[in-house]
Amino acid sequence: MKLSFPARAALFGFTVLTLAFLYLPLLVVARLSFNPAKSVSWPGWTGYTTEWWKLAWEAEGPREALLNSCKVAFVAMLIAMVLGTLAAMAMARFQFFGKHAVSFLLVLPIALPGIVTGIALQNTFTREFDLGFMSFKVGLGFHSLVIAHATFCVVVAYNNVVARLRRSSPNLLEASADLGAHGTQTFRYITFPLMRSALVAGGILAFALSFDEIVVTTFTAGSGFETLPVWIYANFSRPNNVPLVNVMATFVMIVSIPLAWLAQRLSEGGDG
């Protein structure tokens, strides 16, 4: 379809305005991380300095929070990749009673409001379960946070892998069986190469989703365990720490944008 010049100009203008609305605040935060003053007023820029970056690296609070976020996101990503891949293979390759209900339950965690998920998981983790011969309580901490994040990260890994498997031809599996390959060989040489890039993309998105999560984290982390988003939220209202908040936010952007681009490229492409 060929658009007229006014239509193209209007489309270009709306596109520029939308991109500016989305990304200009990010550029402002990045610029403020190099601002000598502690003020967050805009423009209010008086020059450039890397002092805040040095202080952020030396400060124990943001560094420990960043490490905690990376550890939780990495473990949650691994769990999500394993469970999401197994669920995707079952949903894409087999027919069984209640398949649509199972598919709905798999994607439900990411559709629920985070506060609902957080309250439900907190009540579960803090409740004592009595099995008759023993009683136990999960408690709150690193382990509860990993479980909580994995519940919605599974959805991302599942969606990426199941979409790739549904686009692949089942004739390849039949041909592999006709040539004498057993299930393990078929998975190694046919199925896994086909879904490899989608699996990596799902893992990247799951890591990013877990890393940025704050609502569920607030309810399931417990006292004494702080992730980077929680640290940023807690320190943004403290004037002395605002420059460090800008630095950490800029650092997250620098790391996240290339990962998001890579995940998109892997999701769009195929492994032949």
Buried (B, 14 or more C-beta within 10 A) or exposed (E): EEEEEEEEEEEEEEEEEEEEEEEEEEEBBBBBBBBEEBBBEEEEBEEEBEEBBEBBEEBEBBBBBBEBBBBBBBBBBBBBBEBBBBBBBBBBEEEEEEEEEEBEEBBEBBEBEBEEBBBBBBEBBBEEEEEEEEEEEBEBBBBBBBBBBBBBBBBBBBBBBBBBBEEBEEEBBEEBBEEEBEEEEBBEEBBEEBBBBBBBBBBBBBBBBBBBBBBBBBBBBBEEBBBBBBBBBBBBEEEEBBBBBBBBBBBBBEBBEEBEEEBEEBBEEBBE
